[in-house]
Amino acid sequence: MYQASVNASTTHEVTASDSGVKVDGKQISWDLTRISDRHYHIIHESKSYNLELVNEDRASKTFVFKLNGANYVVALRDKFDLLLDKLGLSGGAAGKVNSVKAPMPGLIIELRVVEGQTVRAGDPLLILEAMKMENIIKALSDSVVKSVKIEKGDSVEKNQVLIEFLISP
């Protein structure tokens, strides 16, 4: 399940499965043909569409499509992104974050920072395996790592402090 924001104005719930794609609970029936690496042809409700993937940023889950000549920016948020928002760890709270806490119980499978390291917003800090999924925990703002409270292989609990940052005056 994804929440898809189109041109930062409309938001839709998108689910994909073996039986197809649903948008806002409605099954989408289409014929999708790949023309080339980034070009597709779609027939939906007896209408023809040309689709081009113009740009993709997989780290931020943002994609730019050109559909019949018009550009659309689509930003996806998965269940993990929505959980981070619910816990107050989204980008809107980035300026106030002085630590990273575990959003859910899990296992630290990779640690990518050390004490004293400077990180930029969006840099990966660690990978937390939870519910058989690998979740990349990223820095929410430019900071300096004050202390790392965990090690690779540690099991962590929800809301456990994982990394602390120096607080700028």
Disulfide bonds with the S-S distance in Angstrom:
none
